């Protein structure tokens, strides 16, 4: 069975990557319809050897879709995702708007794929995690299942593509100016120059806690995906933006419920689907952002315990993932694949089970 598919935000970085991944993975698409903002209406996108024309979202254009990928921002998703769902489609949402809604499953297929079926009888929306959360939970879940995790301290080093195309252009423009002896123009995407700099500021400071919204997402989403409460898993996150085009990197320190030796930890991670271990630092073998870019896997290395007495209760690691692929588009397509394999992706099935 092939499906009628819509991609909302088709001209953005994530939307374009969704279209690319659908084609790469030969997802059974009977028809793909790209939607975008009114200002980008009419722009072309490529799929399956054809040039498709982007449409603006309109009330009379929402019928007849089996699957809808939302990648156009939270305000768009809050308004249009329920409208598509009301017409019988299953919506796979890449924005942050629905992630912590208790009636919307937050799904990573390798971890909690069964949760996706909740959407069939609920709001018809399945949420996909934040890109920084994604890389972390892919590395955490095998260890959580093996020995349990009590506490996480994570610092991220996030690429500019996580902020969209304008941020990539800002980094490139500033870098070009500086390398040619010119003073770059004032920043517009970030609060400070990003070229040759590190900003301990990802997204916004919305309250007086001192944590950004990105850091809050990592803490809250991780617990929801792993199915644990705040009292069961303590998490502290610090998120930084670095002058890298694609690929988020993370330094993670875990306190495990049971001590786990390094060889056992490597074996557990190596056997996990979607995880690749590169861990021979003496020979400079460890993951870098360039390793993660353009890959659907999450890479783990620099495995080590804390030094000193009791150090085996703590496990440190370095994790890298492509924020546009597994961190966003690929996970969304994998959710669609899961629904298709279980015969749940069609609009008729959604209406029948509602």
C-alpha positions as CSV (number, residue, x, y, z in Angstrom):
1,X,0.0,0.0,0.0
2,X,1.3,3.4,-1.0
3,X,0.3,6.6,0.8
4,X,-0.6,10.2,0.0
5,X,1.8,12.3,2.0
6,X,2.1,16.0,2.8
7,X,5.2,17.8,4.0
8,X,4.5,21.1,5.6
9,X,7.6,23.4,5.7
10,X,8.9,21.7,2.5
11,X,11.4,24.5,1.7
12,X,13.0,24.6,5.1
13,X,16.1,22.6,6.2
14,X,14.2,19.8,8.0
15,X,11.3,19.7,5.4
16,X,13.8,19.3,2.6
17,X,15.6,16.6,4.5
18,X,12.3,14.8,5.1
19,X,11.7,14.7,1.4
20,X,15.2,13.5,0.7
21,X,15.0,10.7,3.3
22,X,11.6,9.6,2.1
23,X,13.2,9.0,-1.4
24,X,16.4,7.5,0.0
25,X,14.6,5.0,2.1
26,X,12.0,4.2,-0.7
27,X,9.0,4.9,1.5
28,X,5.9,4.0,-0.4
29,X,4.6,7.4,-1.5
30,X,1.7,7.4,-4.0
31,X,1.7,11.2,-4.0
32,X,3.7,13.8,-2.2
33,X,2.3,17.3,-1.8
34,X,4.7,20.0,-0.4
35,X,3.3,22.9,1.6
36,X,5.1,26.1,2.6
37,X,4.4,29.6,3.7
38,X,2.5,32.0,1.5
39,X,5.7,33.9,0.6
40,X,7.3,30.7,-0.7
41,X,4.3,29.4,-2.5
42,X,5.2,28.2,-6.0
43,X,8.7,27.3,-5.2
44,X,9.9,24.0,-6.7
45,X,11.1,20.9,-4.8
46,X,12.4,17.7,-6.2
47,X,11.1,14.2,-5.4
48,X,11.2,11.0,-7.3
49,X,12.6,12.5,-10.4
50,X,9.8,15.1,-10.6
51,X,9.6,18.8,-9.9
52,X,6.8,19.5,-7.4
53,X,5.3,22.9,-6.7
54,X,4.8,24.1,-3.2
55,X,1.4,25.1,-2.0
56,X,0.2,27.5,0.7
57,X,-1.8,26.0,3.5
58,X,-5.6,26.5,2.9
59,X,-8.6,24.9,4.6
60,X,-9.8,23.3,1.4
61,X,-6.5,21.6,0.7
62,X,-6.3,19.3,3.8
63,X,-8.4,16.3,2.7
64,X,-7.2,12.9,1.6
65,X,-3.8,12.5,3.3
66,X,-2.6,9.4,5.1
67,X,0.5,11.0,6.6
68,X,1.5,14.6,7.2
69,X,5.0,15.7,8.2
70,X,5.0,19.0,10.1
71,X,8.3,20.9,9.9
72,X,7.3,24.5,9.8
73,X,7.5,25.8,13.4
74,X,5.3,25.5,16.5
75,X,2.8,28.2,15.6
76,X,2.0,26.6,12.3
77,X,1.8,23.1,13.9
78,X,-0.5,24.3,16.7
79,X,-3.0,25.5,14.1
80,X,-2.7,23.1,11.2
81,X,-1.7,19.7,12.7
82,X,-5.2,19.3,14.4
83,X,-6.9,20.3,11.2
84,X,-5.1,17.6,9.2
85,X,-5.8,15.1,12.0
86,X,-9.5,15.9,12.0
87,X,-9.5,14.9,8.3
88,X,-8.2,11.4,9.2
89,X,-4.5,11.9,8.6
90,X,-1.8,10.9,11.1
91,X,0.5,13.8,11.7
92,X,4.2,13.4,12.5
93,X,5.3,16.6,14.0
94,X,8.9,17.8,14.2
95,X,8.2,21.0,16.2
96,X,8.3,21.4,19.9
97,X,4.7,22.4,20.3
98,X,3.2,18.9,21.0
99,X,6.1,17.1,22.6
100,X,5.0,17.4,26.2
101,X,1.3,17.1,25.6
102,X,0.3,14.0,27.7
103,X,-2.1,12.9,24.9
104,X,0.6,13.0,22.2
105,X,3.2,10.3,22.1
106,X,6.9,11.4,21.9
107,X,8.5,8.6,19.8
108,X,11.9,7.3,18.9
109,X,11.2,4.0,17.1
110,X,14.3,2.2,18.5
111,X,13.1,3.0,22.0
112,X,9.4,3.3,22.4
113,X,7.9,2.6,19.0
114,X,4.7,1.0,20.4
115,X,3.8,4.4,21.9
116,X,3.0,5.7,18.3
117,X,-0.2,3.7,18.3
118,X,-1.6,6.0,21.0
119,X,-2.1,8.6,18.3
120,X,-4.6,6.4,16.4
121,X,-7.2,6.7,19.2
122,X,-6.0,10.1,20.4
123,X,-5.3,13.4,18.7
124,X,-3.8,11.8,15.6
125,X,-0.5,13.5,16.2
126,X,2.9,11.8,16.9
127,X,5.7,14.0,18.1
128,X,9.4,13.6,17.3
129,X,12.0,14.8,19.8
130,X,14.3,17.7,19.8
131,X,17.6,17.0,17.9
132,X,19.8,17.3,21.0
133,X,17.5,15.0,23.0
134,X,17.5,12.5,20.2
135,X,21.3,12.0,20.1
136,X,21.3,11.6,23.9
137,X,18.5,9.1,24.3
138,X,19.8,6.9,21.6
139,X,23.0,6.5,23.6
140,X,21.2,6.4,27.0
141,X,18.5,3.9,26.3
142,X,20.7,0.7,25.9
143,X,22.4,1.6,29.2
144,X,19.1,2.5,31.0
145,X,17.8,-0.9,29.9
146,X,21.0,-2.7,31.0
147,X,21.8,-1.2,34.4
148,X,19.5,1.8,34.9
149,X,20.5,5.5,35.1
150,X,19.9,7.7,38.1
151,X,21.5,11.0,37.1
152,X,22.7,12.7,33.9
153,X,24.9,15.8,33.4
154,X,25.1,16.8,29.7
155,X,26.8,19.6,27.9
156,X,26.0,20.1,24.2
157,X,27.9,21.7,21.3
158,X,25.2,22.3,18.8
159,X,25.6,23.2,15.1
160,X,24.1,26.3,13.6
161,X,21.8,24.3,11.2
162,X,19.7,23.7,14.3
163,X,18.6,27.3,14.0
164,X,17.7,27.1,10.3
165,X,19.2,28.2,7.0
166,X,19.6,31.9,8.1
167,X,22.0,30.8,10.8
168,X,24.1,28.8,8.4
169,X,24.2,31.8,6.1
170,X,25.2,34.0,9.1
171,X,28.1,31.7,10.0
172,X,29.3,31.5,6.5
173,X,29.1,35.3,6.0
174,X,30.9,36.1,9.2
175,X,33.6,33.5,8.5
176,X,34.2,34.8,5.0
177,X,34.5,38.4,6.3
178,X,36.9,37.5,9.0
179,X,39.1,35.3,6.8
180,X,39.3,38.2,4.3
181,X,40.3,40.8,6.8
182,X,36.9,42.5,7.0
183,X,34.7,43.2,10.0
184,X,31.5,41.1,9.9
185,X,28.2,42.8,10.0
186,X,26.1,42.8,13.2
187,X,24.6,39.4,14.1
188,X,20.9,38.9,13.4
189,X,20.2,35.2,14.2
190,X,22.3,35.0,17.4
191,X,22.9,37.5,20.2
192,X,26.7,37.5,19.4
193,X,29.0,36.7,16.6
194,X,29.0,32.9,16.1
195,X,32.1,32.6,13.8
196,X,35.2,31.6,15.8
197,X,33.1,31.7,18.9
198,X,31.1,29.6,21.3
199,X,27.8,30.8,22.7
200,X,26.4,29.2,26.0
201,X,22.9,30.1,24.8
202,X,20.6,27.9,22.7
203,X,17.0,29.1,22.3
204,X,15.7,31.5,25.0
205,X,15.8,32.2,28.7
206,X,12.1,32.3,29.6
207,X,12.2,32.2,33.4
208,X,14.5,32.9,36.3
209,X,15.8,29.3,36.6
210,X,18.9,30.1,34.5
211,X,18.0,27.3,32.1
212,X,17.2,27.9,28.4
213,X,14.2,26.4,26.7
214,X,16.5,24.0,24.8
215,X,17.9,22.7,28.1
216,X,14.4,22.3,29.5
217,X,13.5,20.3,26.4
218,X,16.4,17.9,26.9
219,X,15.5,17.3,30.5
220,X,11.7,17.0,30.1
221,X,11.7,15.1,26.8
222,X,14.3,12.5,27.9
223,X,12.2,11.6,30.9
224,X,9.0,11.3,28.7
225,X,10.8,9.0,26.2
226,X,12.3,6.8,28.8
227,X,9.1,6.7,30.8
228,X,10.5,7.9,34.1
229,X,9.6,10.7,36.5
230,X,11.7,13.6,37.8
231,X,12.2,11.8,41.1
232,X,13.6,8.8,39.3
233,X,16.1,10.5,36.9
234,X,17.9,13.7,37.7
235,X,19.1,15.7,34.7
236,X,21.2,18.8,34.3
237,X,21.8,20.3,30.8
238,X,24.0,23.1,29.5
239,X,23.5,23.8,25.8
240,X,26.0,25.7,23.7
241,X,26.1,26.8,20.0
242,X,29.3,26.3,18.1
243,X,30.5,27.3,14.6
244,X,29.8,23.9,13.0
245,X,27.5,23.6,10.1
246,X,25.8,20.2,10.8
247,X,26.1,17.8,13.6
248,X,25.5,18.1,17.4
249,X,28.1,16.9,19.9
250,X,27.4,16.1,23.5
251,X,29.5,15.4,26.6
252,X,27.5,13.2,28.9
253,X,28.2,12.0,32.5
254,X,25.9,9.2,33.8
255,X,25.4,7.9,37.3
256,X,24.3,4.3,36.8
257,X,22.2,2.3,39.2
258,X,24.6,-0.6,38.9
259,X,28.3,-0.2,38.1
260,X,29.1,-1.1,34.5
261,X,32.6,-1.9,33.2
262,X,33.8,-0.2,30.1
263,X,33.9,-3.3,27.9
264,X,30.4,-4.2,28.9
265,X,29.3,-0.7,28.2
266,X,30.9,-0.8,24.7
267,X,29.3,-4.1,24.0
268,X,25.8,-2.9,25.0
269,X,26.1,0.2,22.9
270,X,27.6,-1.6,19.9
271,X,24.6,-4.0,19.9
272,X,22.0,-1.2,20.0
273,X,20.3,-0.4,16.7
274,X,21.3,3.0,15.3
275,X,24.3,3.4,17.5
276,X,28.0,3.2,16.4
277,X,30.8,3.0,18.8
278,X,34.2,4.6,17.9
279,X,36.3,4.4,21.0
280,X,40.1,4.1,20.6
281,X,41.2,7.6,21.8
282,X,44.9,6.5,22.0
283,X,44.8,6.3,18.2
284,X,42.6,9.4,17.8
285,X,39.5,7.2,17.1
286,X,36.5,9.0,18.5
287,X,33.4,10.6,16.9
288,X,33.5,14.1,15.5
289,X,30.7,16.3,14.2
290,X,31.9,15.5,10.7
291,X,31.5,11.8,11.4
292,X,27.9,12.4,12.4
293,X,27.0,14.7,9.5
294,X,25.0,13.0,6.7
295,X,24.6,9.8,8.8
296,X,21.4,8.3,10.3
297,X,23.4,6.7,13.1
298,X,24.4,8.2,16.5
299,X,28.1,7.8,17.3
300,X,29.5,7.2,20.8
301,X,33.1,7.3,22.1
302,X,35.5,8.5,24.8
303,X,33.9,6.0,27.3
304,X,35.6,6.3,30.7
305,X,34.8,6.2,34.4
306,X,35.3,9.0,36.9
307,X,38.8,8.8,38.5
308,X,39.1,7.9,42.2
309,X,37.1,5.8,44.6
310,X,33.6,4.9,43.5
311,X,34.3,6.1,39.9
312,X,32.8,3.0,38.3
313,X,29.3,4.3,39.3
314,X,29.8,7.1,36.8
315,X,30.2,6.7,33.0
316,X,31.4,9.5,30.8
317,X,30.9,9.5,27.0
318,X,31.1,11.7,23.9
319,X,28.0,11.5,21.6
320,X,27.6,12.9,18.1
321,X,24.6,12.9,15.7
322,X,23.3,14.7,12.6
323,X,20.7,17.1,13.8
324,X,18.9,17.3,10.5
325,X,18.7,13.5,9.8
326,X,18.3,11.3,12.9
327,X,17.8,14.4,15.0
328,X,14.9,15.4,12.9
329,X,13.9,14.1,9.4
330,X,15.1,10.5,9.6
331,X,13.3,9.8,12.9
332,X,10.1,11.2,11.5
333,X,10.4,9.0,8.5
334,X,11.2,6.0,10.7
335,X,7.9,6.6,12.6
336,X,6.1,6.6,9.2
337,X,7.8,3.3,8.3
338,X,6.7,1.8,11.7
339,X,3.1,2.8,11.0
340,X,3.3,1.5,7.4
341,X,4.8,-1.9,8.6
342,X,1.9,-2.3,11.1
343,X,-0.7,-1.3,8.6
344,X,-1.6,1.8,10.5
345,X,-0.5,4.6,8.2
346,X,-3.7,5.0,6.1
347,X,-6.3,7.6,6.7
348,X,-9.0,4.9,6.7
349,X,-7.3,3.0,9.5
350,X,-7.1,6.2,11.6
351,X,-10.8,6.8,11.1
352,X,-11.7,3.2,11.8
353,X,-9.8,3.1,15.1
354,X,-10.6,6.5,16.4
